[in-house]
Amino acid sequence: MDFQSYQTTLSAKGWASNRKPVVVGLYGVSGCGKTFLLNRLKQRVGEEDFIFYDGSQAIGGITTGGLEHFQKMEEQEQTMWRQRAIDTIGKNCIENGQAAIVAGHSMLWSEAEGDALPVYTPNDLDVYSHILYLNVPAEVIAQRRAEDAAKDRPNLSVDQLREWQRKEIIELRALCRAHGILFLVLHQQANLERISTMLYDFRVHTEEHNLFLAKRELDGVLEARQDLPKTMLVMDADKTLAAEDTGALFWAAALQKWPQMEGENTLKALFSGPLGYSYIAFRQATLLYEETFDEEEFEDLCQHVSLRVTMYPEMVSLLQVVAEQEHVGIVVVSSGLRRVWEKVLMREGLSRTVKIIGGGRLADGFVVTAAVKTALVAQLQNQGAHVWAFGDSPLDLGMLSKADQAIVVVGDERTRSKTMDAELMTAMNAYGLRARQAVLPRKALPRTNTKLPVVKLTDCGFLNDVLAGQYTHTGPQVLHVTDENAAKLLATPMRNSAVAGPALREAHRQAGQYLARGFVAEIIGLELAPIQHVLGRPTSGYQLCREKQTTIVALMRGGEPMASGVNDVFPLAMFVHAKDTNDLKFHHLDGQATLILVDSVINTGKTIVDFVKHVRKLHATIRIVVVSGVIQAQCVSGSNDGSLVQNLASYACLHIVGLRLSETSFVGSRQTDTGNRLFNTTHLA
């Protein structure tokens, strides 16, 4: 057995995709409207691809003496005819190539027992592929039964009908999971169009079709680029890009919002059950979302969850650098919720370059299983790409094994996969998996049992390996507002020789605030932050994206007032003074996403070049933004040999922001030195 076969077995946990016919049970207590819905569906979807059965009529049609005789039979004989009926339906589906829709029951009310008793057979569990349960309010059913004089039904109370429904749903959910049948509760608001769409999906969706759709999605991602990247990064999402499990967060938020919701609807209960992590299990997860949430509720919860997901800063920095490279592409392949991760990537400013392949709703078309992840890696390799795979769990072992380079992301011991060590050892010892481990967050402990080499995502050597020694980008981006009226007003006191000391420091501080709001916030982006409204209720405001993972560095004493202005706007950021590069240590950058270097004046640019090179030795991927009050124009001219822009042309994720450009060369001394003017020390120079 090769590793891919082993991984398929591991994921299925006893349930592989089967090829039985598509037979959809339309279930619900007597009087819920199954027959009415069956007839409407027949008109809506037609009988070319579907064949429709009323369960009672199907039994009566094959029973000697018909339905009336059947109802007089002993229970054992009735069971025999029920089995023959469902077997006949399954056989007809295979012979005709159609999907069957069958209105029926799994339980019937026993007046003798005063309870609902099961009437399903083992053959039902073998033949049915899907069961839709009509969960109409018991009060509505009671009224319908009372008004329907054509059918002889026992007179049941609303409470009895409700108990019948409750027992039937609980038992059907358990039976379906034990026998690989997809199950969905349809609430009263489910419309004909939605149900018809589901039936079309059920008719064609197999594991093979699922893989076809996932591959087509990847083709679409690649077609959006001009050329196929030479290197592709394929990344899992939950517990790889961030510590959080978005599925668990989603259901926790749902249970908090609707406490009456059944706990058994959670993903944990599903994936820890008989279906394991099989294709059927992931399809069932999709149906759970469809069953429990309408589109608006689902979207709102995805937004809620996305705001509680914090990507690892090291991952953000790596993706930002890689996104600038023409020869490297990134795709996130997630078994979690696509919409959550789209929102997270958008918030991080990565959604344009980092694409997500995932599901969550039937409209997404497919689910992402372990086999899908592995197949997508193979698809990229077949097209000539060198693939790096990043994952954290046993579901990722297939793609990690298939990839050219494998990085196992190791999270905090309390939350990381408990089964990964054993599965990882099996993959390494029996199937030759070769991988390295990246420990995130930085204070977590590595997986010592596996003896995987530890790699730091922020190391220059690692980044060089990922980029294959090639950097393709436009160099630092220089932004300024020299000709804007606001800049002219802010620059006036800074240029005025009569202004010094506290007044000049305040002018620099205001310039720092202006550049922080107008440029830095645009470059880095914003994120929502909880605040208290003036009316006394909680609401949301904004702060710099990853503000707590931002370091502001005041370069020498001249940069301190302007850096303080930047810090006024971003109060959660770390603040550091640095006279020279030796003052900026690794711990100032470790775990940070953004570094803001602030100097009052950039003349030759040598100081900035020295600091940027020093930072890149400590942290290869951190975003760097340089902020200055005035920049000498020749310094940032790309045509000048030895200019700041040319010296930093090989550095990614770098922006230079200035209040104004000037043709003047700023070689200050005594009264003209900015530092002396700021602190009234001109007489000491």
C-alpha positions in Angstrom: 0.0 0.0 0.0 1.4 3.4 -0.9 1.0 6.5 1.3 -1.9 7.9 -0.7 -3.9 4.7 -0.3 -3.1 4.7 3.4 -4.2 8.3 3.6 -7.5 7.4 1.9 -8.1 4.6 4.4 -7.2 6.9 7.3 -9.6 9.6 6.2 -12.5 7.2 5.6 -12.3 5.4 8.9 -14.4 2.6 7.5 -16.6 4.7 5.1 -15.5 5.0 1.5 -17.6 6.6 -1.2 -20.1 3.9 -2.4 -21.7 3.6 -5.8 -25.2 2.7 -4.6 -28.1 4.4 -6.5 -29.4 7.8 -5.5 -32.5 7.1 -3.5 -33.8 10.1 -1.5 -36.2 9.4 1.3 -38.8 12.2 2.0 -39.7 11.5 5.6 -41.8 13.1 8.3 -44.8 12.3 10.6 -48.1 11.6 9.0 -49.7 14.9 7.9 -46.6 16.9 7.4 -47.2 17.2 3.7 -44.9 14.6 2.1 -47.3 13.6 -0.6 -48.1 17.2 -1.5 -44.4 18.0 -1.7 -43.7 14.9 -3.7 -46.3 15.9 -6.3 -44.9 19.5 -6.5 -41.4 18.2 -7.0 -42.6 15.9 -9.7 -43.9 19.0 -11.6 -40.8 21.1 -10.8 -38.0 18.7 -11.7 -39.8 16.4 -14.1 -39.5 12.6 -14.6 -36.6 12.4 -17.0 -33.9 12.3 -14.3 -36.1 11.4 -11.3 -38.7 8.8 -10.5 -41.2 9.4 -7.7 -42.7 7.0 -5.3 -45.3 7.2 -2.5 -43.9 4.6 -0.1 -47.3 3.1 0.8 -48.3 2.8 -2.9 -44.9 1.2 -3.7 -45.6 -1.4 -1.0 -49.1 -1.9 -2.1 -48.1 -2.2 -5.8 -46.0 -5.3 -5.1 -47.9 -6.9 -2.3 -50.4 -9.7 -3.0 -53.8 -8.2 -2.2 -52.5 -4.7 -2.3 -52.1 -2.1 0.5 -55.3 -3.1 2.3 -54.1 -6.7 2.7 -50.6 -5.5 3.7 -52.1 -3.5 6.6 -53.7 -6.7 8.0 -50.4 -8.7 8.0 -48.3 -9.6 10.9 -45.3 -7.4 11.6 -42.7 -9.9 10.3 -44.5 -10.3 7.0 -45.0 -6.5 6.7 -41.2 -6.1 7.1 -40.6 -8.6 4.3 -42.7 -6.6 1.9 -41.2 -3.3 3.0 -37.8 -4.7 2.2 -38.9 -6.0 -1.2 -40.4 -2.6 -2.0 -37.3 -0.6 -1.3 -35.1 -3.2 -3.1 -37.3 -2.9 -6.1 -37.0 0.9 -6.0 -33.2 0.6 -5.8 -33.1 -1.9 -8.7 -35.3 0.4 -10.9 -32.9 3.3 -10.3 -29.9 1.3 -11.4 -31.7 0.0 -14.5 -33.1 3.3 -15.6 -30.3 5.6 -14.5 -32.7 7.7 -12.5 -32.7 9.1 -9.0 -35.7 8.1 -6.8 -37.6 10.3 -4.5 -39.6 8.2 -2.0 -42.2 9.5 0.5 -42.1 7.3 3.6 -41.7 6.8 7.3 -39.0 5.5 9.6 -41.5 5.4 12.5 -45.3 5.1 12.9 -47.4 5.9 15.9 -48.7 2.9 17.9 -51.9 3.5 19.7 -51.4 0.4 21.7 -48.0 1.5 22.9 -48.8 5.2 23.0 -45.5 5.9 21.3 -43.8 6.1 17.9 -42.2 2.8 16.9 -39.7 2.1 14.2 -40.8 0.6 10.9 -37.6 1.0 8.9 -35.8 -2.2 7.7 -32.1 -3.1 7.2 -32.7 -2.8 3.5 -33.8 0.8 3.8 -30.5 1.6 5.4 -28.7 -0.2 2.6 -30.6 1.4 -0.3 -31.2 5.0 0.8 -28.5 7.5 -0.1 -30.2 10.6 1.3 -33.1 11.3 3.7 -34.8 14.7 3.9 -37.0 15.1 6.9 -40.0 17.5 6.8 -40.0 19.2 10.2 -43.3 21.1 10.1 -44.5 22.6 13.4 -46.6 20.0 15.3 -49.4 22.6 15.7 -49.7 22.8 11.9 -49.7 19.1 11.5 -52.4 18.6 14.1 -54.6 21.0 12.3 -54.0 19.4 8.9 -54.8 15.9 10.3 -58.0 17.2 11.9 -59.1 18.7 8.6 -58.2 15.7 6.4 -61.3 13.5 6.6 -60.1 11.3 3.7 -57.4 9.5 5.8 -58.1 7.5 8.9 -55.4 8.6 11.3 -55.2 8.2 15.1 -56.2 11.4 17.0 -52.8 12.6 18.4 -52.2 15.7 20.5 -49.7 18.4 19.6 -47.3 17.1 22.3 -47.5 13.5 20.9 -46.8 14.7 17.4 -43.9 16.8 18.7 -42.5 13.8 20.5 -42.9 11.6 17.4 -40.9 14.2 15.4 -38.2 14.5 18.1 -37.7 10.7 18.4 -37.7 10.3 14.6 -35.1 13.0 13.9 -32.8 11.8 16.7 -32.9 8.2 15.5 -32.7 9.0 11.8 -29.7 11.2 12.4 -27.8 8.5 14.2 -28.9 5.7 11.8 -27.8 7.8 8.8 -24.4 8.5 10.2 -23.9 4.9 11.1 -24.9 3.8 7.5 -23.4 6.5 5.3 -26.7 8.2 4.5 -26.8 11.9 4.1 -29.5 13.5 6.3 -31.1 16.9 6.3 -33.9 18.3 8.3 -36.1 20.6 6.2 -37.9 23.3 8.1 -41.2 24.8 7.1 -39.6 27.8 5.4 -37.7 25.6 2.9 -39.0 26.5 -0.5 -39.5 24.3 -3.6 -36.7 25.9 -5.5 -34.2 25.2 -2.7 -35.3 21.6 -2.4 -35.2 21.1 -6.2 -31.6 22.5 -6.2 -30.6 20.0 -3.5 -32.1 17.1 -5.5 -30.1 18.0 -8.6 -27.0 18.2 -6.5 -27.7 14.8 -4.9 -28.3 13.2 -8.3 -24.8 14.0 -9.7 -22.6 14.4 -6.7 -20.1 11.6 -6.1 -16.6 11.6 -4.8 -15.3 11.6 -8.3 -17.5 14.5 -9.3 -16.4 16.3 -6.2 -12.8 15.9 -7.1 -13.5 17.1 -10.7 -15.1 20.3 -9.4 -12.2 21.0 -7.0 -9.7 20.5 -9.8 -11.7 22.9 -12.0 -11.6 25.5 -9.2 -7.8 25.2 -9.1 -7.7 25.6 -12.8 -9.6 28.8 -12.5 -7.2 30.1 -9.9 -4.2 29.4 -12.2 -5.9 30.8 -15.3 -6.2 34.2 -13.5 -2.4 34.4 -13.7 -0.5 35.2 -16.8 1.9 32.3 -16.3 1.9 29.2 -14.2 4.2 30.0 -11.2 7.4 27.9 -11.0 6.7 27.5 -7.2 3.4 27.0 -5.5 2.6 27.2 -1.8 -0.4 25.0 -0.9 -1.6 25.8 2.6 -4.2 24.4 5.0 -6.1 27.1 6.9 -7.4 26.2 10.3 -4.6 25.7 12.8 -2.0 26.3 10.0 -2.5 30.0 9.1 -3.9 30.7 12.6 -4.3 28.9 15.9 -8.1 28.9 15.7 -10.4 26.2 14.4 -13.0 28.2 12.5 -15.6 25.4 12.5 -15.5 25.1 16.3 -15.7 28.9 16.6 -18.7 29.0 14.2 -20.7 26.4 16.1 -19.8 27.9 19.5 -21.0 31.3 18.2 -24.2 29.7 16.9 -24.9 27.9 20.2 -24.4 31.2 22.0 -26.8 33.0 19.8 -29.4 30.2 19.7 -29.0 28.2 23.0 -31.9 26.0 22.1 -30.1 24.6 19.1 -29.2 20.9 19.3 -25.7 20.2 20.5 -25.5 17.1 18.2 -25.4 19.4 15.2 -21.8 20.3 15.9 -18.9 19.2 13.7 -17.2 17.6 16.6 -20.1 15.1 17.1 -20.1 14.4 13.3 -16.4 13.9 12.7 -15.9 11.8 15.9 -18.7 9.5 14.8 -18.8 6.5 12.4 -18.2 8.6 9.3 -14.8 9.9 10.5 -13.3 12.4 8.0 -14.7 10.7 4.9 -16.1 12.3 1.8 -19.6 11.5 3.2 -18.7 13.2 6.5 -17.7 16.4 4.8 -20.9 16.3 2.7 -22.9 15.8 5.8 -21.1 18.8 7.4 -22.3 20.9 4.4 -25.8 19.7 4.9 -25.6 20.6 8.6 -24.9 24.2 7.6 -27.7 24.1 5.1 -30.1 22.7 7.7 -29.3 25.0 10.5 -28.6 28.4 8.9 -30.1 30.4 6.1 -27.9 32.5 3.8 -28.0 35.6 5.9 -27.4 33.8 9.2 -24.5 31.9 7.7 -22.9 35.1 6.3 -23.3 36.9 9.6 -21.7 34.1 11.6 -18.9 33.9 9.1 -18.2 37.6 9.6 -18.4 37.1 13.4 -15.9 34.2 13.3 -13.5 36.0 10.9 -13.1 38.8 13.4 -12.0 36.3 16.0 -9.4 34.7 13.8 -5.9 36.1 14.2 -3.4 34.8 11.6 0.1 34.0 12.9 2.2 37.1 12.2 4.9 34.9 10.7 2.4 33.5 8.2 1.1 37.0 7.3 4.7 38.3 6.7 5.6 35.2 4.6 2.5 35.5 2.5 3.0 39.3 2.0 6.6 38.7 0.7 5.6 35.8 -1.5 2.6 37.7 -2.9 5.0 40.2 -4.5 6.9 37.4 -6.4 5.9 36.8 -10.0 7.3 33.2 -10.0 5.6 32.1 -6.8 1.9 31.5 -6.2 -0.2 30.7 -3.2 -3.4 28.8 -2.7 -5.1 28.0 0.5 -6.9 24.6 0.4 -9.2 24.4 3.4 -11.5 21.7 4.7 -13.0 24.5 6.8 -15.3 27.4 5.8 -14.4 29.2 2.6 -16.3 32.4 3.5 -14.6 32.8 6.9 -11.1 32.6 5.3 -12.0 34.9 2.4 -12.9 37.5 5.0 -9.8 36.9 7.0 -7.5 37.2 4.0 -9.4 40.3 2.9 -8.8 41.9 6.2 -5.1 41.1 6.0 -4.9 42.7 2.5 -4.1 39.3 0.9 -7.3 38.4 -0.9 -6.1 39.6 -4.3 -3.0 37.4 -4.4 -3.9 34.5 -2.0 -6.9 32.4 -3.3 -8.9 30.1 -1.2 -10.3 26.7 -2.3 -12.9 25.4 0.1 -16.6 24.8 0.8 -19.2 25.1 3.5 -22.4 25.4 1.5 -24.0 23.4 -1.3 -23.5 26.3 -3.6 -19.8 26.0 -3.3 -20.1 22.7 -5.3 -17.5 20.6 -3.5 -16.0 19.7 -0.2 -12.3 19.5 0.6 -11.2 16.1 1.8 -7.7 14.7 2.4 -7.9 13.1 -1.0 -8.8 16.4 -2.6 -5.8 18.2 -1.0 -3.4 15.5 -2.2 -4.9 15.5 -5.7 -4.5 19.3 -6.0 -0.9 19.1 -5.1 -0.4 16.4 -7.8 -2.3 18.6 -10.3 0.1 21.4 -9.7 3.2 19.2 -10.0 1.8 17.7 -13.2 1.8 21.2 -14.6 5.4 21.7 -13.7 5.2 23.5 -10.4 7.5 22.9 -7.4 5.1 22.6 -4.5 5.5 23.5 -0.9 2.8 22.2 1.4 1.9 23.5 4.9 -0.4 21.6 7.2 -1.0 20.7 10.8 -3.2 17.6 11.0 -3.6 14.0 9.8 -5.9 15.3 7.0 -2.9 17.1 5.6 -0.5 14.1 5.6 -1.4 13.1 2.0 -0.6 16.5 0.5 2.5 16.9 2.7 3.8 13.5 1.5 3.0 14.3 -2.1 4.6 17.8 -2.1 8.2 18.5 -3.0 8.7 20.3 0.3 6.6 19.7 3.4 6.2 21.9 6.5 4.2 20.6 9.4 2.8 23.6 11.4 3.0 22.8 15.1 0.7 24.8 17.4 0.3 25.1 21.1 0.3 21.8 22.9 -3.2 22.4 24.3 -4.9 22.9 21.0 -2.9 21.0 18.4 -4.0 17.7 16.9 -3.6 14.9 19.5 -3.4 12.2 16.9 -0.9 13.8 14.7 2.3 12.5 16.4 1.3 8.8 15.8 0.0 9.4 12.3 3.1 11.5 11.4 5.4 8.7 12.7 3.6 6.2 10.6 3.9 8.4 7.5 7.6 8.9 8.1 8.6 5.4 9.1 6.4 3.4 6.7 5.9 5.7 3.8 9.0 7.8 3.7 7.5 11.2 4.4 10.2 13.9 4.7 9.2 17.1 6.4 10.2 20.0 8.7 8.2 21.6 11.5 7.4 25.2 12.0 6.5 26.0 15.6 3.8 28.7 15.9 3.3 30.6 18.0 6.9 31.1 18.7 6.7 30.1 22.4 5.1 26.7 21.7 7.1 23.5 21.9 8.0 21.4 18.9 6.8 17.9 18.4 9.8 16.1 20.0 8.6 12.6 19.3 8.8 13.0 15.6 12.4 14.4 15.5 11.4 16.7 12.6 13.9 19.5 12.0 12.6 22.9 13.2 12.5 25.7 10.7 11.7 29.4 11.3 9.5 31.0 8.7 11.2 34.3 9.2 14.7 33.1 8.6 16.5 34.5 5.5 17.6 31.0 4.5 14.1 29.6 4.6 12.7 32.5 2.5 15.5 32.0 0.1 14.6 28.3 -0.3 10.9 29.1 -0.9 11.8 31.8 -3.5 14.5 29.6 -5.0 16.9 32.5 -4.7 14.8 34.7 -7.0 13.3 38.0 -6.1 10.9 39.6 -8.6 9.3 42.9 -7.4 9.5 46.6 -8.0 11.5 47.5 -4.9 10.5 50.0 -2.3 7.4 52.1 -3.0 7.9 55.8 -2.2 4.8 57.9 -1.3 4.6 61.6 -0.5 2.2 64.5 -0.4 4.6 67.4 -1.2 2.0 69.3 -3.2 -1.0 68.8 -0.9 -2.2 71.9 1.0 -2.2 69.9 4.3 1.4 69.0 3.8 2.4 72.6 3.1 0.7 73.7 6.3 2.3 71.0 8.4 5.8 71.6 6.8 5.8 75.4 7.4 6.7 75.3 11.1 9.2 72.5 10.5 11.0 74.7 7.9 10.7 77.9 10.0 14.1 78.7 11.6 12.3 80.7 14.3 10.5 77.5 15.5 12.4 75.3 17.9 12.1 73.2 21.1 8.6 72.2 22.2 6.9 74.0 19.3 9.0 72.2 16.7 8.5 68.9 18.5 4.8 69.4 18.4 5.0 70.2 14.6 6.8 66.9 14.1 4.4 65.1 16.2 1.4 66.4 14.2 3.2 65.5 11.0 3.7 61.9 12.3 0.0 61.7 13.2 -1.0 62.9 9.7 1.3 60.4 7.9 0.1 57.6 10.2 -3.5 58.3 9.4 -3.1 59.2 5.7 -0.5 56.7 4.6 0.5 54.0 7.1 -3.2 53.1 7.8 -3.8 52.8 4.0 -0.7 50.6 3.5 -1.3 48.2 6.3 -5.1 48.4 6.6 -7.5 48.5 9.5 -9.3 46.0 11.6 -12.4 46.2 13.8 -12.0 46.9 17.5 -14.6 46.8 20.2 -15.5 50.2 21.7 -18.1 51.7 24.0 -20.6 53.9 22.2 -21.4 57.4 23.7 -24.9 56.1 24.2 -23.6 53.4 26.5 -23.8 50.3 24.3 -21.0 48.3 22.9 -20.1 48.9 19.2 -17.1 48.6 16.9 -14.5 51.1 15.9 -11.2 50.6 14.0 -7.5 50.2 14.7 -4.4 49.4 12.7 -4.4 45.9 11.4 -2.3 43.9 13.9 -1.6 47.0 15.9 -0.4 44.9 18.8 2.1 43.2 16.5 3.5 46.5 15.3 6.9 48.0 16.4 7.6 51.7 16.0 11.3 52.6 16.0 12.4 56.2 16.6 15.7 56.6 14.8 18.1 58.6 16.9 16.7 61.5 18.9 15.6 63.4 15.7 13.0 60.8 14.9 11.4 60.7 18.4 8.8 63.5 18.1 7.5 62.2 14.8 7.5 58.6 16.0 5.5 59.8 19.0 2.9 61.2 16.7 2.7 57.9 14.9 2.3 56.2 18.2 -0.5 58.5 19.1 -2.5 57.1 16.2 -1.4 53.5 16.9 -1.3 53.4 20.7 -1.1 49.6 21.0 2.2 49.4 19.1 5.5 48.7 20.7 7.8 51.8 20.9 11.6 51.5 20.6 14.4 54.1 20.5 17.4 53.2 18.3 20.5 55.3 18.0 22.0 52.7 15.7 21.3 49.2 14.4 22.8 47.6 17.5 19.9 49.0 19.5 17.3 47.0 17.5 17.2 43.4 18.7 15.5 40.3 17.6 13.0 40.4 20.4 11.7 43.7 19.1 10.7 41.9 15.9 9.9 38.4 17.0 6.2 37.7 16.6 5.6 41.1 15.0 3.9 41.8 11.7 5.0 45.4 10.9 8.0 47.5 11.6 7.7 51.4 11.3 11.0 53.2 11.1 10.7 56.9 11.8 13.3 59.6 11.0 12.7 63.3 10.8 14.9 63.7 7.7 16.2 61.3 5.1 19.2 62.8 3.3 21.5 60.2 1.7 19.4 57.3 3.0 22.4 55.5 4.4 20.8 55.2 7.9 17.6 53.7 6.4 19.6 51.3 4.2 21.6 50.1 7.2 18.5 49.6 9.4 16.6 47.8 6.6 19.4 45.4 6.0 19.8 44.8 9.7 16.1 44.1 10.1 16.1 41.6 7.2 18.9 39.6 8.8 16.8 39.3 11.9 13.4 38.8 10.2 13.2 38.1 6.5 9.5 38.8 6.0 8.3 41.5 8.3 6.6 44.4 6.6 8.7 47.6 6.8 7.3 51.1 6.5 9.7 54.1 6.7 8.2 57.4 7.8 9.9 60.7 7.4 9.1 64.4 7.4 11.3 65.3 4.5 13.1 63.2 1.9 15.9 64.4 -0.3 14.6 63.9 -3.8 17.8 62.4 -5.3 17.9 59.9 -2.5 14.7 58.2 -3.8 15.4 58.6 -7.5 15.7 55.2 -9.2 18.0 56.7 -11.8 20.7 57.7 -9.4 23.5 55.2 -8.7 23.8 54.4 -5.1 20.4 55.9 -4.2 18.3 54.5 -1.3 15.9 53.0 -3.8 18.6 51.3 -5.7 20.3 50.0 -2.6 17.0 48.5 -1.4 15.8 47.3 -4.8 16.1 43.6 -3.7 14.0 44.0 -0.6 10.3 43.1 -0.5 7.4 44.5 1.6 9.0 47.9 2.0 7.3 51.3 1.8 8.8 54.8 2.2 6.4 57.6 3.3 7.3 61.2 3.4 5.5 64.5 4.1 7.5 66.1 1.3 10.3 65.7 -1.2 13.0 68.4 -1.4 15.9 69.1 -3.8 17.9 70.5 -0.9 20.7 68.5 0.6 20.2 68.3 4.4 23.7 68.3 6.0 22.8 70.1 9.2 25.1 71.5 11.8 24.5 73.6 14.8 21.5 75.9 14.1 20.4 74.0 11.0 20.6 70.4 12.5 17.1 69.1 13.1 18.0 67.2 16.2 19.5 70.3 17.8 16.5 72.5 16.8 14.1 69.9 18.3 15.8 69.8 21.7 17.3 73.3 21.9 20.9 72.0 21.9 22.2 74.1 19.0 24.6 75.8 21.4 26.2 72.4 22.2 26.9 71.4 18.6 
